[in-house]
Amino acid sequence: MISPTEARDRAFYSPNSETLDPDEIRIIACGTGMPTPRPAQAAACFLMELGNGDKFIFDIGDGSVERLFALQIPTAFLDKVFIGHLHGDHFGDIGSLFVAGGIAGRFTPLRIWGPSGSTPELGTAAAIDAMEKMFAWDLAGRLGQTDVRGFTTEVTEFDYRLEQVVFEENGVVIRSFPAIHAIDGSVSYSLEWNGLKIVFGSDTFPNKWYIENAKGADLAIHESFITVPDMMRLYRSTPEAALQVGTQIHTAPEAFGKVMSMVKPRHAVAYHFWKDHDTTGPALEAIRTTYDGPLSLAEDYMVWNVTKDEIRVRMTIIDHHTGNPPLAYEAEPVNAEQRVGYSPEIVAGKLDMRDVLEPIYEQASEALGREFAYPDE
């Protein structure tokens, strides 16, 4: 009998409400849409949380950091990113994680793994170096104002042509293997831990490496692009572009189904299409012409809890007005001597606000039992 007052099992996942079991993996879709992000779907991003405490981000496309932060995970734990390729819809939000993560409590380098390119300037290391240079003004403006230890990166660039282990720590093994997408320099990944395997394809044309590495996976994530007719109707593509991009650069839903029929995972996950009332039916119908196994058509905030006994699929319900998550570690006091400051010409333009601002310092001093002196120029 159901009690009218006691809490019941939820049919959804709410962030920070469930303890992850020691032998469990939780995967949350933080971006499942097309190359152009929209309010309903950010670009590609999947978060994998392991029962040993490790968390891994696979791809970090435009708009996805908003989803990651909505999960109320301390940013100190969101410090490992694996990039499949360097299209903006797969790594375009790396700058947001770099800056906002550093502001919100990641006091260690942002660790980034990604493929080389056919030339050095087309590789991950060059892309991240350019990103850091782009934010030079941003970092200079924070020196002496806040704890800036997190405003650094640690980049591991590896050969995109090889099947190889790129991460092995704490019982977790992550492998990369070649993908076929756009030009040379795309990869897919597999994560193995505690007898479980999750495979993330990023973007790719169907290929032998994915089949070999995803065979028997617990969760096999692979793109299934919007159908060609819907690409012409909704994306305003020409027939030539829709056919080329929808079947050769990306994986068509019919081809996705064929891949999964060969892989035979415990559960297949299709993503990289607009999931709407008028697109979901055609996508599912196309997939089911070639695959009849367990399947999720992913959307943002869909969550999979994977154990050896069960794969549970739900939606995440988030608070749209949530603030920063709690700090995992204490911030260090700032050193005011590091401040870059203003030129005399700019300082001369300041209005005198001491009468309204100094009381704020006095209130803080009284409330916290410390002396906070109003700064004099």
C-alpha positions as CSV (number, residue, x, y, z in Angstrom):
1,M,0.0,0.0,0.0
2,I,1.3,3.5,-0.9
3,S,1.5,5.9,2.0
4,P,-0.1,9.3,1.5
5,T,2.7,11.0,3.4
6,E,5.9,9.0,3.0
7,A,8.3,9.8,0.1
8,R,8.1,7.5,-2.9
9,D,10.7,6.5,-5.4
10,R,11.2,9.2,-8.0
11,A,10.6,8.6,-11.7
12,F,13.3,11.2,-12.4
13,Y,16.7,12.2,-11.2
14,S,17.3,15.3,-9.2
15,P,20.9,16.6,-8.8
16,N,22.6,16.0,-5.5
17,S,19.8,13.8,-4.2
18,E,21.2,10.3,-4.8
19,T,24.4,8.7,-3.6
20,L,26.2,6.9,-6.4
21,D,26.8,3.2,-5.4
22,P,30.4,2.1,-5.4
23,D,29.9,-0.2,-8.4
24,E,27.7,2.2,-10.4
25,I,28.2,4.6,-13.4
26,R,25.9,7.5,-14.0
27,I,25.9,9.1,-17.4
28,I,24.1,12.4,-18.0
29,A,23.6,13.9,-21.4
30,C,24.6,17.6,-21.2
31,G,24.4,18.2,-25.0
32,T,22.6,16.1,-27.6
33,G,21.6,18.5,-30.4
34,M,22.7,19.7,-33.8
35,P,25.8,21.8,-34.5
36,T,23.8,24.9,-33.8
37,P,22.8,24.9,-30.1
38,R,19.3,25.9,-28.9
39,P,17.5,26.3,-25.6
40,A,16.2,22.7,-25.7
41,Q,19.5,21.1,-26.7
42,A,23.1,22.1,-26.3
43,A,25.8,20.7,-28.6
44,A,27.5,17.4,-27.8
45,C,28.5,16.7,-24.2
46,F,28.2,13.6,-22.0
47,L,29.2,13.5,-18.3
48,M,30.2,10.1,-16.8
49,E,30.3,9.8,-13.0
50,L,31.8,6.7,-11.5
51,G,31.2,5.2,-8.1
52,N,34.9,5.6,-7.2
53,G,34.4,9.4,-7.3
54,D,35.9,10.1,-10.7
55,K,34.0,12.3,-13.2
56,F,34.8,12.6,-16.9
57,I,33.4,14.9,-19.6
58,F,33.3,13.6,-23.1
59,D,33.0,16.5,-25.6
60,I,32.0,19.9,-24.4
61,G,30.1,21.6,-27.2
62,D,28.4,25.0,-27.3
63,G,26.0,25.6,-24.5
64,S,26.9,22.4,-22.5
65,V,28.6,24.1,-19.5
66,E,25.3,25.6,-18.5
67,R,24.0,22.0,-18.2
68,L,27.0,20.8,-16.3
69,F,26.7,23.6,-13.8
70,A,23.0,22.9,-13.4
71,L,23.9,19.5,-11.9
72,Q,25.4,21.2,-8.8
73,I,28.7,19.3,-9.0
74,P,31.6,21.2,-7.4
75,T,33.7,22.4,-10.3
76,A,36.8,21.0,-8.7
77,F,35.5,17.6,-9.7
78,L,34.8,18.7,-13.4
79,D,38.5,18.8,-14.3
80,K,38.9,16.1,-16.9
81,V,37.7,16.6,-20.5
82,F,38.1,14.2,-23.5
83,I,37.6,15.9,-26.9
84,G,36.6,13.8,-29.9
85,H,37.4,16.4,-32.5
86,L,37.8,20.1,-32.8
87,H,34.5,21.2,-34.3
88,G,32.9,24.0,-32.2
89,D,29.9,21.9,-31.4
90,H,32.2,19.4,-29.7
91,F,34.6,21.6,-27.9
92,G,33.2,25.1,-28.2
93,D,32.4,25.5,-24.5
94,I,35.9,24.5,-23.3
95,G,36.6,28.2,-22.7
96,S,33.5,28.5,-20.5
97,L,34.6,25.6,-18.4
98,F,38.1,26.9,-18.2
99,V,37.1,30.4,-17.0
100,A,33.8,29.8,-15.1
101,G,35.2,26.6,-13.5
102,G,38.2,28.5,-12.3
103,I,36.0,31.2,-10.8
104,A,33.7,28.8,-9.2
105,G,36.2,26.6,-7.3
106,R,38.5,24.5,-9.6
107,F,41.9,25.4,-8.1
108,T,43.8,22.9,-10.2
109,P,44.6,22.8,-13.9
110,L,41.9,21.9,-16.3
111,R,43.0,18.5,-17.7
112,I,42.2,18.1,-21.4
113,W,42.8,15.1,-23.7
114,G,42.3,15.3,-27.4
115,P,43.7,14.1,-30.8
116,S,46.5,15.4,-32.9
117,G,45.8,16.7,-36.4
118,S,47.4,16.0,-39.7
119,T,49.6,19.1,-39.0
120,P,50.5,20.5,-35.6
121,E,48.3,23.6,-35.9
122,L,45.2,21.3,-36.4
123,G,45.8,19.5,-33.1
124,T,44.3,19.8,-29.7
125,A,47.4,21.3,-28.1
126,A,47.4,24.2,-30.6
127,A,43.7,24.8,-30.1
128,I,44.0,25.0,-26.3
129,D,47.1,27.2,-26.5
130,A,45.1,29.6,-28.7
131,M,42.3,29.5,-26.2
132,E,44.6,30.5,-23.3
133,K,46.0,33.3,-25.3
134,M,42.5,34.5,-26.1
135,F,41.8,34.8,-22.4
136,A,44.9,36.7,-21.6
137,W,43.0,39.9,-20.7
138,D,40.5,37.8,-18.7
139,L,43.2,36.3,-16.5
140,A,45.2,39.6,-16.1
141,G,42.0,41.2,-14.8
142,R,41.6,38.6,-12.1
143,L,45.1,38.6,-10.7
144,G,45.0,39.8,-7.1
145,Q,41.2,39.8,-7.2
146,T,40.4,36.1,-6.8
147,D,42.1,32.7,-6.5
148,V,43.5,32.1,-10.0
149,R,45.2,28.7,-9.5
150,G,42.6,27.0,-11.8
151,F,43.4,29.3,-14.8
152,T,45.9,26.8,-16.3
153,T,45.5,23.7,-18.4
154,E,47.2,20.4,-18.7
155,V,46.9,19.1,-22.3
156,T,47.5,15.5,-23.4
157,E,47.5,15.3,-27.2
158,F,47.8,11.9,-28.7
159,D,48.1,10.4,-32.2
160,Y,44.6,10.2,-33.7
161,R,45.6,7.3,-35.9
162,L,46.3,4.8,-33.1
163,E,44.2,2.6,-30.9
164,Q,45.6,3.3,-27.5
165,V,45.2,3.8,-23.8
166,V,45.1,7.6,-23.1
167,F,44.1,7.5,-19.4
168,E,44.8,4.9,-16.7
169,E,44.2,6.1,-13.1
170,N,42.3,4.8,-10.1
171,G,41.2,1.6,-11.9
172,V,39.8,3.5,-14.9
173,V,41.0,2.8,-18.4
174,I,40.1,5.1,-21.3
175,R,41.1,4.2,-24.8
176,S,40.9,6.3,-28.0
177,F,40.6,4.9,-31.5
178,P,40.2,6.5,-34.9
179,A,37.0,8.0,-36.1
180,I,36.0,9.2,-39.6
181,H,34.6,12.7,-39.6
182,A,35.2,15.8,-41.8
183,I,39.1,15.5,-42.0
184,D,41.8,13.5,-40.3
185,G,42.0,14.1,-36.6
186,S,38.7,12.7,-35.1
187,V,38.6,10.0,-32.5
188,S,36.1,8.0,-30.4
189,Y,36.6,6.7,-26.8
190,S,35.8,3.8,-24.6
191,L,35.8,3.9,-20.8
192,E,36.2,0.7,-18.7
193,W,35.9,0.5,-15.0
194,N,34.7,-2.2,-12.5
195,G,33.8,-4.6,-15.3
196,L,31.6,-2.0,-17.1
197,K,32.3,-0.4,-20.5
198,I,30.8,2.8,-21.9
199,V,31.7,3.8,-25.5
200,F,31.4,7.3,-26.8
201,G,31.6,7.8,-30.6
202,S,31.7,11.6,-30.8
203,D,31.1,12.2,-34.5
204,T,32.0,9.5,-37.0
205,F,31.0,7.7,-40.2
206,P,30.4,4.0,-39.3
207,N,33.8,2.4,-39.1
208,K,35.6,-0.8,-38.1
209,W,37.3,0.7,-35.0
210,Y,34.0,1.5,-33.3
211,I,32.6,-2.0,-34.0
212,E,35.8,-3.6,-32.6
213,N,35.9,-1.4,-29.5
214,A,32.2,-1.3,-28.7
215,K,31.3,-5.0,-29.0
216,G,29.3,-6.0,-26.0
217,A,29.5,-2.5,-24.4
218,D,27.1,-1.8,-21.6
219,L,26.2,1.6,-23.1
220,A,27.1,2.4,-26.7
221,I,26.7,6.1,-27.5
222,H,26.9,7.0,-31.2
223,E,25.7,9.9,-33.3
224,S,22.5,9.4,-35.3
225,F,22.1,12.5,-37.4
226,I,18.9,14.2,-38.3
227,T,17.2,12.5,-41.3
228,V,18.0,13.9,-44.8
229,P,14.4,15.1,-45.4
230,D,14.3,16.9,-42.0
231,M,17.7,18.4,-42.7
232,M,16.4,20.0,-45.8
233,R,13.1,21.1,-44.2
234,L,14.4,22.4,-40.8
235,Y,18.1,23.1,-41.4
236,R,17.5,24.7,-44.8
237,S,20.1,22.6,-46.4
238,T,20.3,22.0,-50.1
239,P,19.7,18.4,-51.2
240,E,23.3,18.0,-52.1
241,A,24.5,19.3,-48.7
242,A,21.9,17.2,-46.8
243,L,22.9,14.0,-48.5
244,Q,26.7,14.7,-48.1
245,V,26.5,15.9,-44.5
246,G,23.7,13.6,-43.4
247,T,25.1,10.4,-44.8
248,Q,28.8,10.8,-45.3
249,I,30.1,13.3,-42.8
250,H,27.7,12.1,-40.1
251,T,25.9,8.8,-39.4
252,A,22.4,8.5,-40.8
253,P,19.9,6.8,-38.5
254,E,19.6,3.8,-40.7
255,A,23.4,3.4,-40.5
256,F,23.3,3.9,-36.7
257,G,20.9,1.0,-36.5
258,K,23.2,-1.2,-38.6
259,V,26.2,-0.3,-36.4
260,M,24.3,-1.2,-33.2
261,S,23.1,-4.5,-34.8
262,M,26.8,-5.3,-35.2
263,V,27.9,-4.1,-31.8
264,K,24.9,-5.6,-29.8
265,P,25.3,-3.4,-26.7
266,R,23.2,-3.8,-23.6
267,H,21.8,-0.4,-24.4
268,A,22.3,1.9,-27.4
269,V,22.1,5.7,-27.2
270,A,21.5,7.8,-30.3
271,Y,22.2,11.5,-30.3
272,H,23.1,14.5,-32.5
273,F,19.6,15.4,-33.8
274,W,16.9,17.7,-32.9
275,K,14.5,15.7,-30.8
276,D,11.1,17.2,-31.4
277,H,7.5,16.0,-32.0
278,D,8.1,16.0,-35.8
279,T,11.6,14.6,-35.9
280,T,11.6,11.9,-33.3
281,G,9.2,9.6,-35.2
282,P,11.2,9.6,-38.5
283,A,14.5,9.1,-36.6
284,L,13.1,6.2,-34.7
285,E,11.5,4.6,-37.7
286,A,14.7,4.8,-39.7
287,I,16.7,3.2,-36.8
288,R,14.2,0.4,-36.4
289,T,14.7,-0.6,-40.0
290,T,18.1,-2.0,-39.0
291,Y,18.1,-2.4,-35.2
292,D,15.6,-3.8,-32.8
293,G,17.6,-3.8,-29.5
294,P,17.4,-1.6,-26.4
295,L,17.6,2.1,-27.4
296,S,17.4,5.6,-26.0
297,L,16.9,8.6,-28.3
298,A,18.9,11.0,-26.2
299,E,17.9,14.5,-25.1
300,D,19.6,17.0,-22.8
301,Y,19.4,15.9,-19.1
302,M,18.6,12.3,-19.9
303,V,20.4,10.1,-17.4
304,W,21.5,6.4,-17.4
305,N,22.4,4.6,-14.2
306,V,24.5,1.6,-15.2
307,T,25.3,-1.4,-13.0
308,K,26.0,-5.0,-13.9
309,D,22.4,-5.9,-13.0
310,E,20.5,-3.0,-14.5
311,I,20.4,0.0,-16.8
312,R,18.0,2.6,-15.5
313,V,16.9,5.5,-17.9
314,R,15.3,8.6,-16.6
315,M,15.3,12.4,-17.1
316,T,17.0,14.9,-14.8
317,I,14.9,17.7,-13.3
318,I,17.0,20.8,-12.7
319,D,16.6,24.1,-10.9
320,H,16.8,26.8,-13.6
321,H,17.8,29.4,-11.0
322,T,20.5,27.4,-9.3
323,G,23.7,29.2,-8.3
324,N,27.3,28.1,-8.0
325,P,27.8,24.7,-6.4
326,P,29.6,24.5,-3.1
327,L,33.4,24.7,-3.0
328,A,35.2,21.3,-2.7
329,Y,38.3,23.0,-1.3
330,E,39.1,26.3,0.4
331,A,40.2,29.2,-1.8
332,E,43.5,30.9,-1.0
333,P,43.7,34.5,0.1
334,V,44.4,36.9,-2.8
335,N,47.5,38.9,-3.0
336,A,46.6,42.5,-3.8
337,E,50.1,43.2,-5.0
338,Q,49.4,41.0,-8.1
339,R,46.7,43.3,-9.3
340,V,47.4,44.9,-12.7
341,G,45.2,47.9,-11.9
342,Y,44.2,50.8,-14.0
343,S,46.2,53.6,-15.8
344,P,46.0,57.1,-14.2
345,E,43.7,58.2,-17.1
346,I,41.1,55.6,-16.3
347,V,41.3,56.1,-12.5
348,A,40.7,59.8,-13.0
349,G,37.2,58.9,-14.4
350,K,36.0,57.2,-11.2
351,L,33.1,58.8,-9.3
352,D,33.4,59.1,-5.5
353,M,31.3,56.3,-4.0
354,R,32.9,56.0,-0.6
355,D,29.8,57.2,1.2
356,V,27.7,54.3,-0.1
357,L,30.4,51.6,-0.4
358,E,32.3,52.1,2.9
359,P,29.3,51.0,5.0
360,I,29.4,47.6,3.1
361,Y,32.9,47.1,4.4
362,E,31.9,48.1,7.9
363,Q,29.0,45.6,7.9
364,A,31.2,42.8,6.7
365,S,33.7,43.6,9.4
366,E,31.0,43.4,12.1
367,A,29.4,40.3,10.7
368,L,32.6,38.3,10.2
369,G,34.7,39.6,13.2
370,R,37.5,40.8,10.9
371,E,38.6,44.2,9.8
372,F,37.9,45.0,6.2
373,A,39.3,48.5,5.3
374,Y,37.8,50.4,2.5
375,P,40.5,50.6,-0.3
376,D,42.1,53.9,-0.9
377,E,43.4,54.6,-4.4
